[in-house]
Amino acid sequence: MDDDHRELANHLFAAATAMIEDMAEAAGAGQSPRLSPSQLADYGQRLQAAARDVAIIAEAATIIANSSFDRSRELRKHRN
Protein backbone atom coordinates (compact mmCIF):
# COMPACT_ATOMS: atom_id res chain seq x y z
CA MET A 1 0.00 0.00 0.00
CA ASP A 2 1.47 3.35 -0.93
CA ASP A 3 1.79 6.13 1.62
CA ASP A 4 -1.12 8.17 0.24
CA HIS A 5 -3.55 5.27 0.47
CA ARG A 6 -2.32 4.33 3.93
CA GLU A 7 -2.72 7.94 5.11
CA LEU A 8 -6.23 8.10 3.65
CA ALA A 9 -7.19 4.83 5.38
CA ASN A 10 -5.78 6.14 8.67
CA HIS A 11 -7.83 9.35 8.33
CA LEU A 12 -10.95 7.32 7.61
CA PHE A 13 -10.43 5.23 10.74
CA ALA A 14 -9.85 8.40 12.79
CA ALA A 15 -13.11 9.86 11.46
CA ALA A 16 -14.93 6.62 12.28
CA THR A 17 -13.52 6.69 15.81
CA ALA A 18 -14.83 10.22 16.35
CA MET A 19 -18.25 9.21 15.03
CA ILE A 20 -18.38 6.14 17.25
CA GLU A 21 -17.52 8.31 20.26
CA ASP A 22 -20.40 10.62 19.31
CA MET A 23 -22.66 7.58 18.97
CA ALA A 24 -21.71 6.44 22.47
CA GLU A 25 -22.53 9.90 23.81
CA ALA A 26 -25.95 9.88 22.11
CA ALA A 27 -26.62 6.33 23.30
CA GLY A 28 -25.74 7.33 26.85
CA ALA A 29 -27.92 10.42 26.72
CA GLY A 30 -30.77 8.34 25.32
CA GLN A 31 -30.79 6.24 28.50
CA SER A 32 -32.17 9.08 30.58
CA PRO A 33 -35.58 8.21 32.04
CA ARG A 34 -36.61 11.88 31.76
CA LEU A 35 -36.61 12.07 27.97
CA SER A 36 -39.78 12.64 26.02
CA PRO A 37 -40.69 10.29 23.18
CA SER A 38 -39.60 12.91 20.64
CA GLN A 39 -36.22 13.26 22.36
CA LEU A 40 -35.80 9.47 22.37
CA ALA A 41 -36.68 9.42 18.67
CA ASP A 42 -34.11 12.16 18.03
CA TYR A 43 -31.36 10.19 19.77
CA GLY A 44 -32.41 7.09 17.84
CA GLN A 45 -32.21 8.97 14.55
CA ARG A 46 -28.78 10.34 15.48
CA LEU A 47 -27.58 6.80 16.14
CA GLN A 48 -29.01 5.56 12.84
CA ALA A 49 -27.38 8.37 10.86
CA ALA A 50 -24.03 7.91 12.57
CA ALA A 51 -24.16 4.14 12.05
CA ARG A 52 -24.76 4.67 8.32
CA ASP A 53 -21.85 7.12 8.16
CA VAL A 54 -19.53 4.70 9.99
CA ALA A 55 -20.58 1.89 7.65
CA ILE A 56 -19.75 4.05 4.62
CA ILE A 57 -16.36 4.94 6.07
CA ALA A 58 -15.65 1.28 6.85
CA GLU A 59 -16.55 0.32 3.29
CA ALA A 60 -14.27 3.02 1.88
CA ALA A 61 -11.36 1.88 4.06
CA THR A 62 -11.93 -1.72 2.97
CA ILE A 63 -12.02 -0.73 -0.70
CA ILE A 64 -8.77 1.22 -0.34
CA ALA A 65 -7.06 -1.69 1.40
CA ASN A 66 -8.37 -4.29 -1.05
CA SER A 67 -7.44 -2.26 -4.11
CA SER A 68 -3.93 -1.83 -2.75
CA PHE A 69 -3.73 -5.55 -1.95
CA ASP A 70 -5.00 -6.48 -5.42
CA ARG A 71 -2.52 -4.11 -7.07
CA SER A 72 0.45 -5.49 -5.13
CA ARG A 73 -0.63 -9.06 -5.90
CA GLU A 74 -0.82 -8.23 -9.62
CA LEU A 75 2.64 -6.66 -9.52
CA ARG A 76 4.09 -9.76 -7.85
CA LYS A 77 2.39 -11.99 -10.41
CA HIS A 78 3.96 -10.07 -13.32
CA ARG A 79 7.41 -10.14 -11.72
CA ASN A 80 7.43 -13.95 -11.45
MARNUTOR-205419 format. One line per field, with one value per residue (C-alpha): residue number from 1; residue in one letter; x, y, z. Coordinates in Angstrom, 3 decimals, m for minus. Example, Ala and Ser with C-alpha at 12.3 -4.5 7.8 and 13.67 -1.06 7.14 Angstrom:
# residues 2
num <- [1_2]
residu <- [A_S]
u <- [12.300_13.670]
v <- [m4.500_m1.060]
w <- [7.800_7.140]
This chain:
# residues 80
num <- [1_2_3_4_5_6_7_8_9_10_11_12_13_14_15_16_17_18_19_20_21_22_23_24_25_26_27_28_29_30_31_32_33_34_35_36_37_38_39_40_41_42_43_44_45_46_47_48_49_50_51_52_53_54_55_56_57_58_59_60_61_62_63_64_65_66_67_68_69_70_71_72_73_74_75_76_77_78_79_80]
residu <- [M_D_D_D_H_R_E_L_A_N_H_L_F_A_A_A_T_A_M_I_E_D_M_A_E_A_A_G_A_G_Q_S_P_R_L_S_P_S_Q_L_A_D_Y_G_Q_R_L_Q_A_A_A_R_D_V_A_I_I_A_E_A_A_T_I_I_A_N_S_S_F_D_R_S_R_E_L_R_K_H_R_N]
u <- [0.000_1.469_1.789_m1.117_m3.547_m2.315_m2.718_m6.230_m7.186_m5.785_m7.829_m10.948_m10.428_m9.850_m13.111_m14.926_m13.517_m14.828_m18.250_m18.377_m17.517_m20.402_m22.659_m21.708_m22.527_m25.954_m26.621_m25.741_m27.924_m30.774_m30.788_m32.171_m35.578_m36.610_m36.605_m39.781_m40.688_m39.595_m36.222_m35.802_m36.675_m34.106_m31.363_m32.408_m32.215_m28.783_m27.584_m29.008_m27.379_m24.026_m24.156_m24.758_m21.846_m19.534_m20.583_m19.747_m16.360_m15.645_m16.545_m14.271_m11.357_m11.931_m12.015_m8.772_m7.061_m8.373_m7.443_m3.927_m3.733_m4.995_m2.519_0.449_m0.632_m0.818_2.640_4.087_2.387_3.961_7.408_7.427]
v <- [0.000_3.348_6.135_8.172_5.268_4.330_7.941_8.096_4.833_6.139_9.345_7.318_5.233_8.402_9.855_6.616_6.693_10.223_9.214_6.139_8.311_10.623_7.579_6.443_9.897_9.876_6.330_7.325_10.420_8.343_6.239_9.083_8.207_11.875_12.075_12.643_10.288_12.912_13.262_9.473_9.425_12.160_10.192_7.093_8.973_10.339_6.796_5.564_8.374_7.906_4.138_4.673_7.116_4.704_1.889_4.047_4.937_1.278_0.320_3.021_1.884_m1.717_m0.735_1.215_m1.691_m4.294_m2.259_m1.829_m5.546_m6.480_m4.107_m5.489_m9.060_m8.232_m6.663_m9.764_m11.992_m10.074_m10.144_m13.945]
w <- [0.000_m0.929_1.617_0.238_0.466_3.930_5.111_3.652_5.377_8.670_8.333_7.610_10.743_12.795_11.458_12.278_15.807_16.346_15.027_17.252_20.257_19.305_18.973_22.469_23.808_22.109_23.305_26.850_26.722_25.323_28.495_30.583_32.045_31.763_27.968_26.019_23.181_20.642_22.365_22.369_18.667_18.035_19.767_17.839_14.554_15.484_16.137_12.839_10.859_12.574_12.052_8.321_8.162_9.994_7.645_4.616_6.068_6.849_3.293_1.882_4.063_2.971_m0.705_m0.340_1.396_m1.050_m4.114_m2.746_m1.949_m5.424_m7.067_m5.128_m5.904_m9.621_m9.519_m7.848_m10.408_m13.318_m11.720_m11.447]
